[in-house]
């Protein structure tokens, strides 16, 4: 099953199948640095072009801490170093320390364990694109995405897009969150692709 359709900030609901058509590629991302040897899932969107400006989103998951999220952002930016880009804005949203797991329950408990409500920490970096990183975080907040780090790159095309640039940024983030099969309010899992009908490394989302 591809899961329920999810409404976007504008326009009709977008299903996982529809969102997958916006995915350029899927794979793994090596974090490096203090997280050498560790990797996350990563998906990259197709580009959206408006009056010469080019927007591409990159989503890494799962990440479980601020330090891991910032390492993922750095790694995502490294994947873009071969491209001619003007901005690599970013945002992340992760569970706060001590908020993942269960409360109650156990062998001697009279009540079954209940999931803890996940409290989150988040951050963003505009990278010179005023409110660009904040727009990414706003979309992560709206979708209640947890355990993710996202970078959106922009190549400036010479024309001032005004507020339209924020729509492009958020739309690219939105399609990746839906295509990844993440559950709102739940910490992202490396198994998120499973059950979505798509396999890692399947390019633009050819049904598995």
Order of alpha helices (4+ residues) and beta strands (2+ residues): alpha-beta-beta-beta-beta-alpha-beta-beta-beta-beta-alpha-beta-alpha
